[in-house]
Amino acid sequence: MASDSIVTAETIRDIIYVVRGQQVMLDFELAAIYGYTTKRFNEQVKNNVNKFAEDFRFQLTNEEWEILRSEKSTSSWGGRRYLPYAFTEQGIYMLMTVLRGELATQQSIALIRLFKQMKDVLLESRALSDQQNMSRLAIQTGDNTKMISELKEGLTNTQATLSEFMAGFGKSSPFGEEYLIMDGMTLEADVAYSRIYSLARKSVFVIDNYIGVKTLLHLRHVREDVEVTVFSDNLGKGLARVEFDDFCNEYPDVSIVFRRTDGAFHDRFVIIDYGTQNEHVFVCGASSKDAGQRTTVIIKSTLPELYHPMLSKLLNKSELTLK
C-alpha cells in the first residue's frame, strides 16, 4: 500500500492477526500506513514509551513470529534484524496521540471509522437481549470511550477535523456524547470522573442512591490499591448483581463494597481520601448513572471538614446486598 493512500477496510483486514488471544497489528505494517520507515516509527513510540502499557504493545517471540510468517507466506516479511512489535487496539488508539502530521491525522480518523464499522457488524450479529450481555457491552464501550478521550487530547489539528472526529465517534456509543460542567469547563462525563478518581491515594466514597453500570464504569479509573465504598439504597431499576459480577470479572483490581444510606441523603457526593491531608469533597448535581445526560454541574467543596459528621454516620451503616 502506498504511504499516501488512505487505509481501507480491505487493507486492515489483511494485516490484523491474532497473537496471545488478541487481535493485533504489527509495527512495520502500521509504519507503512502512516508513511514512516519502521525504524522512525519505532523511534516515535520509544520517545513516548510511557504511553504504551504491556497490554497496548508487546514484542513478538521467535515462535510467534515464525508462526505468523508461515501463515502469511510472503517474502516481503524477510530481512528484519529485530522481532516486530504488536499493537493491540488500545495501543493503536494511543499511537494516534503520538504520530503527527496531516497524513497521520487522516489515517487515524480512517482507522477509527473502520474499527467502528467492524464492531458494528459484530454487534449486529450478536444477541443482546439479556441483561448480562448488555452490561458487558456497556463495560467494553466504557473502555473504548476512555481510549478515545485520550486520543482526542492528543490530536492537535484543525477544529474542523476534531469536530468531524468527535461526531463520528459519538454515534458508536449507546450512551452518546455526554458532557457535564466541572471547574468552569465543559467536559465529557467519563473524563470528569476520571480526573476526580485519579486523585485518590487511599479511598473513594460515592454517595448516590441511584446507581447503575455507568457508576461502575467511572470507578474503573481508580488505582488498584484504593478502596472504594459506594453508599446507596440502589433505588429505581438499580444496579443488578449480574452487572456487578461482570464488572468484577473485567476489572478484578478495583475493590468495591456497598453500604446503605437508609434514605438519609438526597444529594450526591464523591469523597476522596477521607480523613487525610489529600481529602477532597465533590458535590454532584446528578446521579453517576445519569452523568451528562442532562445539564449537570460538579462542584468541589472548599470546606471538606463540614461533611465529616455525615460521613462518620455513613460508615456505620449496614451492608447493601445487590440482587
Contacts in CASP RR format, 6 or more apart in sequence:
PFRMAT RR
TARGET T0000
AUTHOR 0000-0000-0000
METHOD contacts of the structure
MODEL  1
MASDSIVTAETIRDIIYVVRGQQVMLDFELAAIYGYTTKRFNEQVKNNVN
KFAEDFRFQLTNEEWEILRSEKSTSSWGGRRYLPYAFTEQGIYMLMTVLR
GELATQQSIALIRLFKQMKDVLLESRALSDQQNMSRLAIQTGDNTKMISE
LKEGLTNTQATLSEFMAGFGKSSPFGEEYLIMDGMTLEADVAYSRIYSLA
RKSVFVIDNYIGVKTLLHLRHVREDVEVTVFSDNLGKGLARVEFDDFCNE
YPDVSIVFRRTDGAFHDRFVIIDYGTQNEHVFVCGASSKDAGQRTTVIIK
STLPELYHPMLSKLLNKSELTLK
1 7 0 8 1.000
1 11 0 8 1.000
1 32 0 8 1.000
1 33 0 8 1.000
3 32 0 8 1.000
3 33 0 8 1.000
3 34 0 8 1.000
3 35 0 8 1.000
3 103 0 8 1.000
4 35 0 8 1.000
4 103 0 8 1.000
6 106 0 8 1.000
6 107 0 8 1.000
6 110 0 8 1.000
7 33 0 8 1.000
7 107 0 8 1.000
7 110 0 8 1.000
7 111 0 8 1.000
7 114 0 8 1.000
8 110 0 8 1.000
8 114 0 8 1.000
9 114 0 8 1.000
9 117 0 8 1.000
9 118 0 8 1.000
11 33 0 8 1.000
12 25 0 8 1.000
12 111 0 8 1.000
12 114 0 8 1.000
15 25 0 8 1.000
15 26 0 8 1.000
15 29 0 8 1.000
16 23 0 8 1.000
16 24 0 8 1.000
16 25 0 8 1.000
17 23 0 8 1.000
17 24 0 8 1.000
17 25 0 8 1.000
17 26 0 8 1.000
17 68 0 8 1.000
17 71 0 8 1.000
17 86 0 8 1.000
18 24 0 8 1.000
19 60 0 8 1.000
19 64 0 8 1.000
19 68 0 8 1.000
19 86 0 8 1.000
20 58 0 8 1.000
20 64 0 8 1.000
22 88 0 8 1.000
23 88 0 8 1.000
23 89 0 8 1.000
24 86 0 8 1.000
24 87 0 8 1.000
24 88 0 8 1.000
25 86 0 8 1.000
25 87 0 8 1.000
25 92 0 8 1.000
26 60 0 8 1.000
26 68 0 8 1.000
26 84 0 8 1.000
26 85 0 8 1.000
26 86 0 8 1.000
26 87 0 8 1.000
27 38 0 8 1.000
27 41 0 8 1.000
27 42 0 8 1.000
27 45 0 8 1.000
27 84 0 8 1.000
27 85 0 8 1.000
27 86 0 8 1.000
27 87 0 8 1.000
28 38 0 8 1.000
28 41 0 8 1.000
28 80 0 8 1.000
28 84 0 8 1.000
30 41 0 8 1.000
30 87 0 8 1.000
30 92 0 8 1.000
30 95 0 8 1.000
31 37 0 8 1.000
31 38 0 8 1.000
31 40 0 8 1.000
31 41 0 8 1.000
31 42 0 8 1.000
33 107 0 8 1.000
33 111 0 8 1.000
34 41 0 8 1.000
34 99 0 8 1.000
34 103 0 8 1.000
34 104 0 8 1.000
34 107 0 8 1.000
35 103 0 8 1.000
36 44 0 8 1.000
36 99 0 8 1.000
42 85 0 8 1.000
44 98 0 8 1.000
44 99 0 8 1.000
45 52 0 8 1.000
45 57 0 8 1.000
45 85 0 8 1.000
45 95 0 8 1.000
45 98 0 8 1.000
47 98 0 8 1.000
48 97 0 8 1.000
48 98 0 8 1.000
51 94 0 8 1.000
51 97 0 8 1.000
51 98 0 8 1.000
52 91 0 8 1.000
52 94 0 8 1.000
55 88 0 8 1.000
55 90 0 8 1.000
56 87 0 8 1.000
56 88 0 8 1.000
56 90 0 8 1.000
56 91 0 8 1.000
56 94 0 8 1.000
57 85 0 8 1.000
57 86 0 8 1.000
57 87 0 8 1.000
57 88 0 8 1.000
57 91 0 8 1.000
58 85 0 8 1.000
58 86 0 8 1.000
59 83 0 8 1.000
59 84 0 8 1.000
59 85 0 8 1.000
59 86 0 8 1.000
60 68 0 8 1.000
60 83 0 8 1.000
60 84 0 8 1.000
60 85 0 8 1.000
60 86 0 8 1.000
61 83 0 8 1.000
62 83 0 8 1.000
65 83 0 8 1.000
65 84 0 8 1.000
68 77 0 8 1.000
69 77 0 8 1.000
69 78 0 8 1.000
87 95 0 8 1.000
89 115 0 8 1.000
90 143 0 8 1.000
90 147 0 8 1.000
92 111 0 8 1.000
93 112 0 8 1.000
93 147 0 8 1.000
93 148 0 8 1.000
93 150 0 8 1.000
93 151 0 8 1.000
94 147 0 8 1.000
94 150 0 8 1.000
94 151 0 8 1.000
96 104 0 8 1.000
96 108 0 8 1.000
96 111 0 8 1.000
96 112 0 8 1.000
96 151 0 8 1.000
96 154 0 8 1.000
96 155 0 8 1.000
97 150 0 8 1.000
97 151 0 8 1.000
97 153 0 8 1.000
97 154 0 8 1.000
97 155 0 8 1.000
99 108 0 8 1.000
100 156 0 8 1.000
101 157 0 8 1.000
102 157 0 8 1.000
105 155 0 8 1.000
105 157 0 8 1.000
105 161 0 8 1.000
108 151 0 8 1.000
108 155 0 8 1.000
109 161 0 8 1.000
109 164 0 8 1.000
109 165 0 8 1.000
112 148 0 8 1.000
112 151 0 8 1.000
112 165 0 8 1.000
112 168 0 8 1.000
112 169 0 8 1.000
113 168 0 8 1.000
116 168 0 8 1.000
116 169 0 8 1.000
116 171 0 8 1.000
116 172 0 8 1.000
119 172 0 8 1.000
120 172 0 8 1.000
123 137 0 8 1.000
126 133 0 8 1.000
127 133 0 8 1.000
128 134 0 8 1.000
128 137 0 8 1.000
131 240 0 8 1.000
131 242 0 8 1.000
131 243 0 8 1.000
132 242 0 8 1.000
132 243 0 8 1.000
132 246 0 8 1.000
135 213 0 8 1.000
135 240 0 8 1.000
135 242 0 8 1.000
135 243 0 8 1.000
135 246 0 8 1.000
135 247 0 8 1.000
136 246 0 8 1.000
136 250 0 8 1.000
137 174 0 8 1.000
138 174 0 8 1.000
138 175 0 8 1.000
138 213 0 8 1.000
138 214 0 8 1.000
138 217 0 8 1.000
139 213 0 8 1.000
139 216 0 8 1.000
139 217 0 8 1.000
139 246 0 8 1.000
139 247 0 8 1.000
139 250 0 8 1.000
141 173 0 8 1.000
141 174 0 8 1.000
141 175 0 8 1.000
142 190 0 8 1.000
142 217 0 8 1.000
142 220 0 8 1.000
143 220 0 8 1.000
144 172 0 8 1.000
144 173 0 8 1.000
145 173 0 8 1.000
145 175 0 8 1.000
145 188 0 8 1.000
145 190 0 8 1.000
146 190 0 8 1.000
146 194 0 8 1.000
146 220 0 8 1.000
146 221 0 8 1.000
148 169 0 8 1.000
149 188 0 8 1.000
149 190 0 8 1.000
149 191 0 8 1.000
149 194 0 8 1.000
152 162 0 8 1.000
152 165 0 8 1.000
152 166 0 8 1.000
155 161 0 8 1.000
155 162 0 8 1.000
155 165 0 8 1.000
166 177 0 8 1.000
169 177 0 8 1.000
170 176 0 8 1.000
170 177 0 8 1.000
175 214 0 8 1.000
177 188 0 8 1.000
178 188 0 8 1.000
178 189 0 8 1.000
178 190 0 8 1.000
178 291 0 8 1.000
178 292 0 8 1.000
178 293 0 8 1.000
179 186 0 8 1.000
179 187 0 8 1.000
179 188 0 8 1.000
179 189 0 8 1.000
179 292 0 8 1.000
180 186 0 8 1.000
180 187 0 8 1.000
180 189 0 8 1.000
180 192 0 8 1.000
180 286 0 8 1.000
180 291 0 8 1.000
180 292 0 8 1.000
180 295 0 8 1.000
180 296 0 8 1.000
180 297 0 8 1.000
180 298 0 8 1.000
181 187 0 8 1.000
181 295 0 8 1.000
181 296 0 8 1.000
181 297 0 8 1.000
181 298 0 8 1.000
182 192 0 8 1.000
182 195 0 8 1.000
182 297 0 8 1.000
182 298 0 8 1.000
182 299 0 8 1.000
183 300 0 8 1.000
187 195 0 8 1.000
189 218 0 8 1.000
189 291 0 8 1.000
189 292 0 8 1.000
189 296 0 8 1.000
190 217 0 8 1.000
190 218 0 8 1.000
192 291 0 8 1.000
192 298 0 8 1.000
193 218 0 8 1.000
193 221 0 8 1.000
193 288 0 8 1.000
193 291 0 8 1.000
194 218 0 8 1.000
194 221 0 8 1.000
196 270 0 8 1.000
196 272 0 8 1.000
196 280 0 8 1.000
196 282 0 8 1.000
196 298 0 8 1.000
197 204 0 8 1.000
197 218 0 8 1.000
197 219 0 8 1.000
197 221 0 8 1.000
197 222 0 8 1.000
197 270 0 8 1.000
197 272 0 8 1.000
198 221 0 8 1.000
198 223 0 8 1.000
199 272 0 8 1.000
199 273 0 8 1.000
199 278 0 8 1.000
199 280 0 8 1.000
200 222 0 8 1.000
200 223 0 8 1.000
200 226 0 8 1.000
200 272 0 8 1.000
200 273 0 8 1.000
201 223 0 8 1.000
201 226 0 8 1.000
201 273 0 8 1.000
201 276 0 8 1.000
201 278 0 8 1.000
202 226 0 8 1.000
202 227 0 8 1.000
202 273 0 8 1.000
202 276 0 8 1.000
202 278 0 8 1.000
203 226 0 8 1.000
203 227 0 8 1.000
203 228 0 8 1.000
203 229 0 8 1.000
203 271 0 8 1.000
203 272 0 8 1.000
203 273 0 8 1.000
203 274 0 8 1.000
204 219 0 8 1.000
204 222 0 8 1.000
204 226 0 8 1.000
204 227 0 8 1.000
204 228 0 8 1.000
204 229 0 8 1.000
204 270 0 8 1.000
204 271 0 8 1.000
204 272 0 8 1.000
205 229 0 8 1.000
205 231 0 8 1.000
205 269 0 8 1.000
205 270 0 8 1.000
205 271 0 8 1.000
205 274 0 8 1.000
205 311 0 8 1.000
205 314 0 8 1.000
206 215 0 8 1.000
206 219 0 8 1.000
206 228 0 8 1.000
206 229 0 8 1.000
206 230 0 8 1.000
206 231 0 8 1.000
206 232 0 8 1.000
206 269 0 8 1.000
206 270 0 8 1.000
206 288 0 8 1.000
207 231 0 8 1.000
207 232 0 8 1.000
207 261 0 8 1.000
207 265 0 8 1.000
207 267 0 8 1.000
207 268 0 8 1.000
207 269 0 8 1.000
207 270 0 8 1.000
207 271 0 8 1.000
207 314 0 8 1.000
208 215 0 8 1.000
208 230 0 8 1.000
208 231 0 8 1.000
208 232 0 8 1.000
208 268 0 8 1.000
208 269 0 8 1.000
208 284 0 8 1.000
208 287 0 8 1.000
208 288 0 8 1.000
208 289 0 8 1.000
209 232 0 8 1.000
209 233 0 8 1.000
209 234 0 8 1.000
209 235 0 8 1.000
209 261 0 8 1.000
209 263 0 8 1.000
209 265 0 8 1.000
209 266 0 8 1.000
209 268 0 8 1.000
209 287 0 8 1.000
210 232 0 8 1.000
210 234 0 8 1.000
210 235 0 8 1.000
210 236 0 8 1.000
210 238 0 8 1.000
210 287 0 8 1.000
210 289 0 8 1.000
210 290 0 8 1.000
211 230 0 8 1.000
211 232 0 8 1.000
211 234 0 8 1.000
211 238 0 8 1.000
211 239 0 8 1.000
211 287 0 8 1.000
211 288 0 8 1.000
211 289 0 8 1.000
212 238 0 8 1.000
212 239 0 8 1.000
212 243 0 8 1.000
212 288 0 8 1.000
212 289 0 8 1.000
213 239 0 8 1.000
213 243 0 8 1.000
213 247 0 8 1.000
213 289 0 8 1.000
214 288 0 8 1.000
214 289 0 8 1.000
214 290 0 8 1.000
214 291 0 8 1.000
215 230 0 8 1.000
215 239 0 8 1.000
215 287 0 8 1.000
215 288 0 8 1.000
215 289 0 8 1.000
216 239 0 8 1.000
216 243 0 8 1.000
216 244 0 8 1.000
216 247 0 8 1.000
216 256 0 8 1.000
217 247 0 8 1.000
218 288 0 8 1.000
218 291 0 8 1.000
219 228 0 8 1.000
219 254 0 8 1.000
219 256 0 8 1.000
220 247 0 8 1.000
220 251 0 8 1.000
220 254 0 8 1.000
222 228 0 8 1.000
222 254 0 8 1.000
224 253 0 8 1.000
224 254 0 8 1.000
226 255 0 8 1.000
227 255 0 8 1.000
227 257 0 8 1.000
228 254 0 8 1.000
228 255 0 8 1.000
228 256 0 8 1.000
228 257 0 8 1.000
229 256 0 8 1.000
229 257 0 8 1.000
229 258 0 8 1.000
229 259 0 8 1.000
230 256 0 8 1.000
230 257 0 8 1.000
230 258 0 8 1.000
230 259 0 8 1.000
230 320 0 8 1.000
231 258 0 8 1.000
231 259 0 8 1.000
231 260 0 8 1.000
231 261 0 8 1.000
231 265 0 8 1.000
231 314 0 8 1.000
231 317 0 8 1.000
232 258 0 8 1.000
232 259 0 8 1.000
232 260 0 8 1.000
232 261 0 8 1.000
232 320 0 8 1.000
233 260 0 8 1.000
233 261 0 8 1.000
233 262 0 8 1.000
233 263 0 8 1.000
233 320 0 8 1.000
234 258 0 8 1.000
234 320 0 8 1.000
234 322 0 8 1.000
238 289 0 8 1.000
239 289 0 8 1.000
239 322 0 8 1.000
240 322 0 8 1.000
240 323 0 8 1.000
241 322 0 8 1.000
241 323 0 8 1.000
244 256 0 8 1.000
244 322 0 8 1.000
247 254 0 8 1.000
248 254 0 8 1.000
248 256 0 8 1.000
257 319 0 8 1.000
258 319 0 8 1.000
258 320 0 8 1.000
258 321 0 8 1.000
258 322 0 8 1.000
259 314 0 8 1.000
259 315 0 8 1.000
259 317 0 8 1.000
259 318 0 8 1.000
259 319 0 8 1.000
259 320 0 8 1.000
260 317 0 8 1.000
260 318 0 8 1.000
260 319 0 8 1.000
260 320 0 8 1.000
261 314 0 8 1.000
261 317 0 8 1.000
262 317 0 8 1.000
262 318 0 8 1.000
264 313 0 8 1.000
265 310 0 8 1.000
267 283 0 8 1.000
267 284 0 8 1.000
267 285 0 8 1.000
268 283 0 8 1.000
268 284 0 8 1.000
268 285 0 8 1.000
268 286 0 8 1.000
268 287 0 8 1.000
268 288 0 8 1.000
269 281 0 8 1.000
269 282 0 8 1.000
269 283 0 8 1.000
269 284 0 8 1.000
269 307 0 8 1.000
270 281 0 8 1.000
270 282 0 8 1.000
270 284 0 8 1.000
271 279 0 8 1.000
271 280 0 8 1.000
271 281 0 8 1.000
271 282 0 8 1.000
271 304 0 8 1.000
271 307 0 8 1.000
271 311 0 8 1.000
272 278 0 8 1.000
272 279 0 8 1.000
272 280 0 8 1.000
272 281 0 8 1.000
272 282 0 8 1.000
273 279 0 8 1.000
273 280 0 8 1.000
274 311 0 8 1.000
275 308 0 8 1.000
279 304 0 8 1.000
280 300 0 8 1.000
280 304 0 8 1.000
281 300 0 8 1.000
281 301 0 8 1.000
281 304 0 8 1.000
281 307 0 8 1.000
282 298 0 8 1.000
282 299 0 8 1.000
282 300 0 8 1.000
282 301 0 8 1.000
283 298 0 8 1.000
283 299 0 8 1.000
283 300 0 8 1.000
283 301 0 8 1.000
284 291 0 8 1.000
284 296 0 8 1.000
284 298 0 8 1.000
285 296 0 8 1.000
285 297 0 8 1.000
285 298 0 8 1.000
286 292 0 8 1.000
286 293 0 8 1.000
286 294 0 8 1.000
286 296 0 8 1.000
290 296 0 8 1.000
301 307 0 8 1.000
END
